[in-house]
Protein backbone atom coordinates (compact mmCIF):
# COMPACT_ATOMS: atom_id res chain seq x y z
CA UNK A 1 0.00 0.00 0.00
CA UNK A 2 1.40 3.43 -0.94
CA UNK A 3 2.23 5.87 1.82
CA UNK A 4 -0.42 8.54 2.46
CA UNK A 5 -0.01 12.08 1.16
CA UNK A 6 0.03 14.75 3.88
CA UNK A 7 -0.66 18.30 2.68
CA UNK A 8 1.59 20.49 4.86
CA UNK A 9 0.58 24.15 4.62
CA UNK A 10 3.35 26.66 5.31
CA UNK A 11 1.26 29.17 7.26
CA UNK A 12 2.57 32.72 7.69
CA UNK A 13 6.09 32.84 6.24
CA UNK A 14 7.00 35.87 8.37
CA UNK A 15 6.96 33.48 11.32
CA UNK A 16 8.59 30.16 12.10
CA UNK A 17 6.49 27.99 9.75
CA UNK A 18 9.12 27.48 7.04
CA UNK A 19 11.80 26.77 9.65
CA UNK A 20 9.87 24.12 11.55
CA UNK A 21 8.87 22.45 8.27
CA UNK A 22 12.52 22.40 7.23
CA UNK A 23 13.53 20.96 10.60
CA UNK A 24 10.76 18.36 10.67
CA UNK A 25 11.55 17.06 7.19
CA UNK A 26 15.16 16.35 8.02
CA UNK A 27 13.85 13.48 10.19
CA UNK A 28 14.13 10.40 8.00
CA UNK A 29 11.34 8.52 9.76
CA UNK A 30 8.81 11.05 8.41
CA UNK A 31 9.43 9.76 4.86
CA UNK A 32 9.09 6.18 6.00
CA UNK A 33 5.47 6.88 7.04
CA UNK A 34 4.11 9.43 4.55
CA UNK A 35 4.66 11.57 1.47
CA UNK A 36 4.76 15.27 2.45
CA UNK A 37 3.19 17.72 0.00
CA UNK A 38 4.24 21.20 1.12
CA UNK A 39 1.97 24.03 -0.02
CA UNK A 40 3.78 27.33 0.15
CA UNK A 41 6.67 29.39 -1.18
CA UNK A 42 9.86 27.83 -2.52
CA UNK A 43 11.89 30.91 -1.59
CA UNK A 44 10.49 30.84 1.93
CA UNK A 45 11.25 27.12 2.29
CA UNK A 46 14.84 27.59 1.10
CA UNK A 47 15.19 30.51 3.51
CA UNK A 48 13.81 28.34 6.31
CA UNK A 49 16.31 25.61 5.44
CA UNK A 50 19.10 28.15 5.64
CA UNK A 51 17.90 29.55 8.99
CA UNK A 52 17.59 26.07 10.49
CA UNK A 53 20.68 24.62 8.79
CA UNK A 54 18.55 21.85 7.35
CA UNK A 55 18.93 20.12 4.03
CA UNK A 56 16.77 17.71 2.08
CA UNK A 57 15.84 17.28 -1.55
CA UNK A 58 12.41 18.10 -2.89
CA UNK A 59 10.58 18.25 -6.20
CA UNK A 60 8.77 21.46 -7.15
CA UNK A 61 5.59 22.00 -9.14
CA UNK A 62 3.98 25.38 -9.73
CA UNK A 63 0.55 26.60 -8.66
CA UNK A 64 -2.05 25.33 -11.14
CA UNK A 65 -0.11 22.24 -12.15
CA UNK A 66 -1.59 18.81 -11.56
CA UNK A 67 -0.14 16.98 -8.58
CA UNK A 68 1.49 13.71 -9.69
CA UNK A 69 -0.11 10.73 -7.99
CA UNK A 70 3.11 8.72 -7.87
CA UNK A 71 5.58 11.21 -6.37
CA UNK A 72 8.03 10.06 -3.73
CA UNK A 73 9.96 12.03 -1.15
CA UNK A 74 8.91 15.66 -0.70
CA UNK A 75 6.82 17.59 -3.21
CA UNK A 76 6.47 21.37 -3.00
CA UNK A 77 3.48 23.09 -4.57
CA UNK A 78 5.02 26.53 -5.09
CA UNK A 79 2.59 29.44 -5.02
CA UNK A 80 4.04 32.94 -4.65
CA UNK A 81 1.05 34.74 -6.13
CA UNK A 82 1.03 37.38 -3.39
CA UNK A 83 4.79 37.98 -3.23
CA UNK A 84 6.97 40.05 -5.54
CA UNK A 85 10.62 40.42 -4.55
CA UNK A 86 9.83 40.99 -0.91
CA UNK A 87 9.46 38.05 1.49
CA UNK A 88 8.20 39.29 4.87
CA UNK A 89 9.91 38.21 8.07
CA UNK A 90 9.21 38.82 11.79
CA UNK A 91 6.36 41.28 11.19
CA UNK A 92 2.67 41.36 10.34
CA UNK A 93 2.29 41.55 6.56
CA UNK A 94 -0.93 41.33 4.54
CA UNK A 95 0.80 39.43 1.72
CA UNK A 96 1.77 36.69 4.18
CA UNK A 97 -1.79 36.57 5.49
CA UNK A 98 -3.21 36.33 1.98
CA UNK A 99 -0.79 33.54 1.08
CA UNK A 100 -1.47 31.57 4.25
CA UNK A 101 -5.21 31.70 3.53
CA UNK A 102 -4.74 30.63 -0.10
CA UNK A 103 -2.44 27.75 0.81
CA UNK A 104 -4.87 26.50 3.45
CA UNK A 105 -7.75 26.68 0.98
CA UNK A 106 -5.73 24.65 -1.53
CA UNK A 107 -4.97 22.04 1.14
CA UNK A 108 -8.65 21.80 2.09
CA UNK A 109 -9.65 21.24 -1.53
CA UNK A 110 -7.01 18.53 -1.97
CA UNK A 111 -8.27 16.75 1.14
CA UNK A 112 -11.91 17.03 0.06
CA UNK A 113 -10.92 15.59 -3.33
CA UNK A 114 -9.03 12.80 -1.52
CA UNK A 115 -5.78 13.82 -3.21
CA UNK A 116 -4.38 14.29 0.30
CA UNK A 117 -5.17 11.99 3.21
CA UNK A 118 -4.90 14.83 5.75
CA UNK A 119 -3.84 18.45 6.22
CA UNK A 120 -1.09 19.42 8.66
CA UNK A 121 -0.85 23.17 9.19
CA UNK A 122 1.96 25.45 10.29
CA UNK A 123 0.79 28.55 12.22
CA UNK A 124 -0.80 31.59 10.62
CA UNK A 125 -1.05 35.08 12.06
CA UNK A 126 -4.59 36.26 12.74
CA UNK A 127 -3.74 39.95 12.36
CA UNK A 128 -2.08 39.39 8.98
CA UNK A 129 -5.02 37.22 7.91
CA UNK A 130 -7.46 40.01 8.70
CA UNK A 131 -5.27 42.69 7.09
CA UNK A 132 -5.49 40.60 3.92
CA UNK A 133 -9.28 40.88 4.05
CA UNK A 134 -10.00 37.41 5.46
CA UNK A 135 -11.96 38.09 8.61
CA UNK A 136 -11.69 34.86 10.55
CA UNK A 137 -10.57 34.14 14.09
CA UNK A 138 -8.18 31.48 12.84
CA UNK A 139 -7.66 28.12 11.13
CA UNK A 140 -10.61 26.42 12.83
CA UNK A 141 -13.23 28.82 11.52
CA UNK A 142 -11.82 28.75 7.97
CA UNK A 143 -11.81 24.96 7.93
CA UNK A 144 -15.40 24.80 9.19
CA UNK A 145 -16.68 27.25 6.58
CA UNK A 146 -14.76 25.76 3.65
CA UNK A 147 -15.98 22.25 4.46
CA UNK A 148 -19.55 23.26 5.31
CA UNK A 149 -19.20 21.97 8.88
CA UNK A 150 -21.73 23.16 11.46
CA UNK A 151 -20.66 21.19 14.54
CA UNK A 152 -16.94 21.34 15.26
CA UNK A 153 -14.51 22.01 18.07
CA UNK A 154 -10.81 22.26 18.82
CA UNK A 155 -8.93 19.47 20.57
CA UNK A 156 -5.41 19.71 22.01
CA UNK A 157 -3.48 16.49 22.44
CA UNK A 158 -0.03 15.58 23.78
CA UNK A 159 0.26 11.93 24.69
CA UNK A 160 -2.39 11.19 27.33
CA UNK A 161 -3.16 14.86 27.92
CA UNK A 162 -6.23 15.67 25.82
CA UNK A 163 -8.61 18.60 26.13
CA UNK A 164 -11.45 19.80 23.91
CA UNK A 165 -12.99 23.29 23.92
CA UNK A 166 -16.70 24.11 23.83
CA UNK A 167 -15.95 27.73 22.88
CA UNK A 168 -12.61 28.90 21.59
CA UNK A 169 -11.73 32.12 19.77
CA UNK A 170 -14.06 34.55 21.46
CA UNK A 171 -13.91 37.19 24.16
CA UNK A 172 -14.34 35.97 27.73
CA UNK A 173 -17.37 38.27 28.02
CA UNK A 174 -19.11 36.20 25.32
CA UNK A 175 -18.48 32.74 26.74
CA UNK A 176 -21.51 32.40 29.04
CA UNK A 177 -23.96 33.45 26.33
CA UNK A 178 -22.42 30.97 23.87
CA UNK A 179 -22.76 27.99 26.19
CA UNK A 180 -25.82 25.85 25.55
CA UNK A 181 -26.80 22.31 26.32
CA UNK A 182 -26.65 21.34 22.64
CA UNK A 183 -23.24 22.92 22.10
CA UNK A 184 -21.78 21.12 25.12
CA UNK A 185 -23.40 17.83 24.04
CA UNK A 186 -21.82 18.24 20.60
CA UNK A 187 -18.35 18.83 22.08
CA UNK A 188 -18.62 15.83 24.40
CA UNK A 189 -19.79 13.54 21.58
CA UNK A 190 -17.09 14.71 19.15
CA UNK A 191 -14.49 14.18 21.86
CA UNK A 192 -15.80 10.72 22.68
CA UNK A 193 -15.68 9.73 19.01
CA UNK A 194 -12.15 11.12 18.50
CA UNK A 195 -10.64 9.49 21.58
CA UNK A 196 -12.41 6.20 20.82
CA UNK A 197 -10.70 6.30 17.44
CA UNK A 198 -7.28 7.23 18.81
CA UNK A 199 -7.29 4.83 21.77
CA UNK A 200 -9.48 2.12 20.20
CA UNK A 201 -11.60 2.06 23.36
CA UNK A 202 -14.23 4.33 24.90
CA UNK A 203 -12.63 7.12 26.96
CA UNK A 204 -13.34 8.41 30.46
CA UNK A 205 -14.24 12.09 30.04
CA UNK A 206 -14.35 14.83 32.68
CA UNK A 207 -16.20 18.10 32.06
CA UNK A 208 -14.94 21.38 33.50
CA UNK A 209 -17.23 23.85 35.22
CA UNK A 210 -17.30 27.42 33.98
CA UNK A 211 -17.31 29.10 37.38
CA UNK A 212 -15.04 28.82 40.44
CA UNK A 213 -15.92 25.86 42.68
CA UNK A 214 -18.32 24.66 39.94
CA UNK A 215 -20.61 27.56 40.81
CA UNK A 216 -20.83 26.67 44.52
CA UNK A 217 -24.51 25.71 44.23
CA UNK A 218 -25.36 28.81 42.22
CA UNK A 219 -23.52 31.27 44.48
CA UNK A 220 -20.92 32.02 41.78
CA UNK A 221 -23.05 31.44 38.69
CA UNK A 222 -25.76 29.13 37.39
CA UNK A 223 -24.26 27.85 34.10
CA UNK A 224 -23.33 24.54 35.74
CA UNK A 225 -26.86 23.54 36.74
CA UNK A 226 -28.57 25.35 33.88
CA UNK A 227 -26.67 24.02 30.82
CA UNK A 228 -23.52 22.04 31.70
CA UNK A 229 -25.00 19.36 33.97
CA UNK A 230 -28.01 18.70 31.67
CA UNK A 231 -25.58 18.15 28.77
CA UNK A 232 -23.50 15.71 30.84
CA UNK A 233 -26.57 13.81 31.98
CA UNK A 234 -27.87 13.50 28.43
CA UNK A 235 -24.54 12.19 27.08
CA UNK A 236 -24.23 9.74 29.98
CA UNK A 237 -27.73 8.43 29.22
CA UNK A 238 -26.55 7.79 25.65
CA UNK A 239 -23.64 5.64 26.80
CA UNK A 240 -20.79 8.16 27.02
CA UNK A 241 -18.51 7.64 30.04
CA UNK A 242 -18.62 11.28 31.17
CA UNK A 243 -18.67 13.00 34.57
CA UNK A 244 -18.81 16.53 35.94
CA UNK A 245 -18.95 19.43 36.04
CA UNK A 246 -15.74 19.73 38.07
CA UNK A 247 -13.69 22.81 39.01
CA UNK A 248 -10.96 23.00 36.38
CA UNK A 249 -8.27 23.73 38.95
CA UNK A 250 -8.71 20.24 40.37
CA UNK A 251 -9.71 18.15 37.36
CA UNK A 252 -6.59 18.65 35.22
CA UNK A 253 -4.23 17.19 37.86
CA UNK A 254 -6.55 14.17 38.10
CA UNK A 255 -6.43 13.72 34.32
CA UNK A 256 -2.63 13.92 34.35
CA UNK A 257 -2.71 11.29 37.10
CA UNK A 258 -4.68 8.93 34.86
CA UNK A 259 -8.16 9.16 36.32
CA UNK A 260 -9.59 10.51 33.05
CA UNK A 261 -8.62 10.22 29.39
CA UNK A 262 -9.67 13.75 28.47
CA UNK A 263 -11.25 16.93 29.77
CA UNK A 264 -13.85 19.24 28.21
CA UNK A 265 -13.02 22.93 28.73
CA UNK A 266 -15.64 25.66 28.45
CA UNK A 267 -13.34 28.30 26.93
CA UNK A 268 -9.95 28.83 25.29
CA UNK A 269 -7.64 29.64 28.19
CA UNK A 270 -9.27 27.18 30.56
CA UNK A 271 -7.91 24.37 28.38
CA UNK A 272 -4.87 26.04 26.85
CA UNK A 273 -3.20 27.20 30.06
CA UNK A 274 -3.32 23.75 31.65
CA UNK A 275 -2.15 22.12 28.41
CA UNK A 276 0.79 24.45 27.83
CA UNK A 277 1.89 24.39 31.46
CA UNK A 278 2.45 20.65 31.08
CA UNK A 279 3.72 20.50 27.49
CA UNK A 280 5.65 23.72 26.80
CA UNK A 281 9.18 24.17 28.09
CA UNK A 282 10.73 27.55 28.92
CA UNK A 283 14.40 27.62 29.88
CA UNK A 284 15.02 29.66 33.02
CA UNK A 285 18.68 30.25 32.21
CA UNK A 286 18.48 31.30 28.55
CA UNK A 287 15.03 32.88 29.02
CA UNK A 288 13.94 31.23 25.78
CA UNK A 289 11.42 28.63 24.72
CA UNK A 290 12.78 25.12 24.59
CA UNK A 291 10.99 22.03 23.38
CA UNK A 292 7.27 22.48 22.86
CA UNK A 293 4.93 19.59 22.16
CA UNK A 294 1.26 19.21 21.45
CA UNK A 295 -1.15 19.03 18.57
CA UNK A 296 -4.28 20.97 17.61
CA UNK A 297 -6.94 18.79 15.96
CA UNK A 298 -10.18 20.14 14.50
CA UNK A 299 -12.96 17.70 15.34
CA UNK A 300 -16.16 17.33 13.32
CA UNK A 301 -14.69 17.99 9.86
CA UNK A 302 -15.17 15.63 6.92
CA UNK A 303 -11.37 15.73 6.50
CA UNK A 304 -8.46 15.17 8.88
CA UNK A 305 -6.65 18.31 10.02
CA UNK A 306 -3.93 18.56 12.62
CA UNK A 307 -1.68 21.48 13.48
CA UNK A 308 1.09 22.69 15.72
CA UNK A 309 -0.13 24.11 19.00
CA UNK A 310 1.88 27.32 18.94
CA UNK A 311 1.85 30.61 17.09
CA UNK A 312 4.01 32.26 14.46
CA UNK A 313 6.63 33.32 17.04
CA UNK A 314 7.81 36.44 15.23
CA UNK A 315 10.24 37.09 18.08
CA UNK A 316 12.41 34.10 17.13
CA UNK A 317 11.61 33.77 13.41
CA UNK A 318 14.81 33.65 11.39
CA UNK A 319 16.93 32.50 14.32
CA UNK A 320 16.63 28.77 13.73
CA UNK A 321 15.67 28.28 17.39
CA UNK A 322 12.06 27.19 16.87
CA UNK A 323 11.35 23.58 17.86
CA UNK A 324 9.91 21.23 15.25
CA UNK A 325 8.52 18.82 17.88
CA UNK A 326 4.93 20.06 17.72
CA UNK A 327 4.92 19.66 13.94
CA UNK A 328 6.32 16.14 14.23
CA UNK A 329 3.60 15.38 16.78
CA UNK A 330 0.96 16.78 14.40
CA UNK A 331 2.23 14.51 11.62
CA UNK A 332 2.10 11.48 13.92
CA UNK A 333 -1.46 12.22 15.11
CA UNK A 334 -2.62 12.76 11.51
CA UNK A 335 -1.15 9.41 10.50
CA UNK A 336 -2.80 7.67 13.45
CA UNK A 337 -6.18 9.17 12.51
CA UNK A 338 -5.68 8.13 8.88
CA UNK A 339 -4.88 4.55 9.86
CA UNK A 340 -8.04 4.33 12.00
CA UNK A 341 -10.40 6.05 9.62
CA UNK A 342 -13.52 4.21 8.53
CA UNK A 343 -14.66 5.72 5.19
LINZIQUI-V21087 format. One record per backbone hydrogen bond with DSSP energy under -0.5 kcal/mol. CO is the residue of the C=O (numbers start at 1). NH is the residue of the N-H. If there is no record, write none. Layout:
CO:NH
CO:NH
This chain:
4:6
4:35
5:7
5:117
5:118
6:8
6:37
7:9
7:120
8:39
9:122
11:13
12:15
12:17
14:90
16:20
17:21
18:22
19:23
20:24
21:25
23:26
24:27
26:28
27:30
27:31
28:31
28:32
29:33
30:33
30:34
33:4
34:36
35:6
36:38
36:75
37:8
38:40
38:77
39:10
40:79
41:45
42:46
43:47
44:48
45:49
46:50
47:51
48:52
49:53
49:54
50:53
59:76
61:78
62:65
66:68
68:71
74:59
75:38
75:77
76:61
76:78
77:40
77:79
78:63
80:83
86:88
93:96
93:97
94:98
95:99
96:100
97:101
98:102
99:103
100:104
101:105
102:106
103:107
104:108
105:109
106:110
107:111
108:112
109:113
110:115
110:116
111:114
118:7
119:306
120:9
121:308
123:12
124:126
125:129
126:130
127:131
128:132
129:134
130:133
133:135
134:136
138:142
139:143
140:144
141:145
142:146
143:147
144:148
144:149
145:148
150:152
153:299
154:165
155:297
156:163
157:295
158:161
160:162
161:158
162:263
163:156
164:265
165:154
168:170
168:268
171:174
171:175
172:175
172:176
174:178
175:178
175:179
176:179
180:184
181:185
182:186
183:187
184:188
185:189
186:190
187:191
188:192
189:193
190:194
191:195
192:196
193:197
194:198
195:199
196:200
203:205
204:261
204:262
205:243
206:264
207:245
207:246
211:214
212:215
213:216
215:218
215:219
215:220
216:219
218:221
222:226
223:227
223:228
224:229
227:231
228:232
229:233
230:234
231:235
232:236
233:237
234:238
235:238
235:240
236:239
240:242
241:205
243:207
246:209
247:250
247:251
248:252
250:254
251:255
252:256
253:257
254:259
255:258
262:206
263:164
263:265
264:208
265:166
266:167
267:271
268:271
268:272
269:273
270:274
271:275
272:276
273:277
274:278
275:279
276:280
279:293
281:290
283:287
283:288
288:283
291:281
292:326
294:309
295:157
295:297
296:307
297:155
297:299
298:301
299:153
303:305
304:119
305:298
306:121
307:296
312:16
313:316
313:317
316:319
316:321
324:328
325:329
326:330
327:331
328:332
329:333
330:334
331:335
332:336
333:337
334:338
335:339
336:340
338:341
341:343
